Amino acid sequence: MVVFGCEEEPEPEEIDCSNDDDNFAIVEETGSTLPSSIVIKDIPAGTFTMGGTTIQNDAPTISVTLSAFKMSEKEITNHEYIVFLNASNADGWITVSEEQIDDPCGSYMEKMVIGSGNSPNAGEYFLQLGETGGCTSSGEEENINNKSWISFNTASDTFELLDATKANWPVNWVKWYGAYAFARYYGVSLPTEAQWEYAARGGQQLEYPT
């Protein structure tokens, strides 16, 4: 599970976005307006050891002290992200692009939500939609559940769930700009790497925080 982090507005390359199967959470700021379904929790100030020694990319470990902050109790869900997409679509901030992809599993149409020409993130990728196929990097056919559960209905010009039972599942296949645009829309920010790791550890120095 990946939760993106950016307190300011860093370049996306500063964040590991190599895995497309990405979820995210948000950090509340003064004056933000969030849907009632997004529950915010207080995270107390504290000091913890950030990083680890079992994975090379986690080293070296450092002691980090954080001020108190507020963070969403859970990752943003499919339903919550669809509400954002439909509002952004109505405002003319996003569009859907299609591209034919050829790989060892055959040809398929890849559909992406991107920032429209008049949006703050024009041309940037937000989200890969669910009507896709294709292979994994090893050439195996994708697992049927390893996809976005959001689709676009061209007739009604709205974003919808492919499966109503997945409404409260964490939204996935979100790109960095898709997470950033969601946070910006509601006047909040994305957690820094330190905030995410500190909150995930829950006051414990676990080797694998969740």
TORFIDREN-186044 format. One line per 2 residues: number of its first residue (from 1); their letters; for each residue x, y, z of C-alpha. Coordinates in steps of 0.2 Angstrom, whole numbers, plus 5000, padded with zeros to 4 digits. Layout:
NUM = a = X:Y:Z  ...
This chain:
1 = mv = 5000:5000:5000  5007:5017:4995
3 = vf = 5002:5034:5003  5010:5048:4993
5 = gc = 5018:5062:5003  5020:5081:4999
7 = ee = 5018:5095:5011  5024:5108:4999
9 = ep = 5023:5105:4980  5038:5094:4976
11 = ep = 5041:5087:4959  5032:5070:4957
13 = ee = 5049:5062:4953  5054:5065:4972
15 = id = 5040:5052:4976  5041:5034:4972
17 = cs = 5027:5032:4959  5034:5016:4951
19 = nd = 5019:5006:4957  5003:5011:4948
21 = dd = 4992:5002:4961  4992:5017:4973
23 = nf = 4981:5022:4987  4982:5039:4996
25 = ai = 4977:5048:5012  4976:5066:5016
27 = ve = 4981:5079:5029  4968:5092:5035
29 = et = 4972:5110:5035  4963:5125:5043
31 = gs = 4949:5130:5032  4947:5114:5022
33 = tl = 4930:5108:5017  4929:5089:5016
35 = ps = 4915:5077:5012  4907:5070:5028
37 = si = 4912:5053:5024  4931:5057:5027
39 = vi = 4934:5056:5045  4949:5066:5052
41 = kd = 4959:5060:5067  4971:5070:5078
43 = ip = 4989:5063:5077  4999:5069:5092
45 = ag = 5016:5077:5091  5031:5065:5095
47 = tf = 5048:5058:5090  5051:5042:5081
49 = tm = 5064:5032:5072  5060:5034:5053
51 = gg = 5067:5021:5040  5073:5004:5043
53 = tt = 5088:4992:5040  5079:4977:5032
55 = iq = 5077:4986:5015  5091:4996:5007
57 = nd = 5079:5010:5001  5074:5013:5019
59 = ap = 5091:5016:5026  5098:5026:5035
61 = ti = 5087:5027:5050  5085:5044:5057
63 = sv = 5076:5052:5072  5062:5063:5067
65 = tl = 5051:5075:5078  5034:5080:5071
67 = sa = 5022:5093:5077  5004:5087:5080
69 = fk = 4993:5086:5064  4977:5079:5058
71 = ms = 4975:5065:5045  4961:5055:5037
73 = ek = 4957:5039:5046  4958:5029:5030
75 = ei = 4963:5030:5012  4952:5039:5000
77 = tn = 4938:5027:4994  4932:5024:4976
79 = he = 4916:5033:4980  4924:5048:4987
81 = yi = 4936:5049:4972  4921:5048:4960
83 = vf = 4913:5063:4968  4928:5073:4965
85 = ln = 4930:5067:4947  4912:5071:4943
87 = as = 4914:5089:4951  4930:5092:4942
89 = na = 4922:5086:4925  4908:5097:4928
91 = dg = 4920:5112:4930  4929:5107:4914
93 = wi = 4946:5103:4923  4948:5085:4917
95 = tv = 4945:5074:4901  4947:5056:4897
97 = se = 4960:5050:4884  4961:5033:4875
99 = eq = 4976:5025:4868  4978:5008:4860
101 = id = 4991:4997:4869  4999:4982:4861
103 = dp = 5007:4969:4873  5010:4950:4874
105 = cg = 4992:4948:4880  4985:4957:4865
107 = sy = 4978:4974:4861  4967:4984:4872
109 = me = 4961:5002:4875  4970:5011:4889
111 = km = 4958:5025:4896  4966:5039:4907
113 = vi = 4959:5053:4916  4970:5068:4912
115 = gs = 4970:5087:4917  4961:5097:4903
117 = gn = 4969:5112:4894  4962:5125:4906
119 = sp = 4966:5116:4922  4981:5119:4934
121 = na = 4987:5102:4929  4984:5102:4911
123 = ge = 4990:5086:4902  4995:5077:4918
125 = yf = 4989:5059:4921  4976:5058:4936
127 = lq = 4969:5040:4935  4969:5025:4924
129 = lg = 4951:5019:4922  4945:5001:4924
131 = et = 4941:4996:4906  4958:4989:4903
133 = gg = 4967:4973:4900  4985:4969:4897
135 = ct = 5000:4960:4905  5010:4962:4921
137 = ss = 5029:4967:4919  5033:4949:4918
139 = ge = 5021:4945:4904  5008:4937:4914
141 = ee = 4989:4942:4911  4984:4955:4924
143 = ni = 4973:4948:4939  4955:4953:4936
145 = nn = 4955:4962:4953  4971:4972:4950
147 = ks = 4963:4987:4941  4954:5003:4944
149 = wi = 4935:5001:4949  4931:5017:4941
151 = sf = 4924:5019:4923  4918:5033:4912
153 = nt = 4900:5033:4905  4901:5043:4889
155 = as = 4882:5044:4887  4879:5052:4903
157 = dt = 4897:5061:4904  4899:5054:4922
159 = fe = 4911:5043:4931  4904:5027:4939
161 = ll = 4908:5012:4949  4911:4996:4939
163 = da = 4905:4986:4954  4894:4994:4967
165 = tk = 4901:4983:4981  4918:4991:4979
167 = an = 4912:5009:4984  4921:5009:5000
169 = wp = 4937:5001:4994  4952:5012:4993
171 = vn = 4954:5020:4976  4969:5013:4967
173 = wv = 4978:5016:4950  4979:5035:4955
175 = kw = 4994:5044:4949  5003:5058:4959
177 = yg = 4994:5072:4950  4977:5063:4954
179 = ay = 4981:5062:4972  4987:5080:4972
181 = af = 4972:5087:4963  4960:5078:4975
183 = ar = 4969:5086:4990  4970:5103:4982
185 = yy = 4951:5103:4977  4946:5101:4995
187 = gv = 4959:5113:5002  4970:5099:5011
189 = sl = 4987:5092:5008  4995:5075:5006
191 = pt = 5005:5068:5020  5024:5069:5020
193 = ea = 5033:5053:5021  5037:5056:5039
195 = qw = 5019:5060:5043  5013:5044:5035
197 = ey = 5026:5033:5043  5023:5041:5060
199 = aa = 5004:5039:5059  5006:5021:5052
201 = rg = 5017:5015:5066  5003:5021:5079
203 = gq = 5016:5024:5092  5025:5008:5090
205 = ql = 5042:5005:5082  5035:4991:5071
207 = ey = 5046:4984:5057  5032:4984:5044
209 = pt = 5019:4998:5049  5002:4998:5041
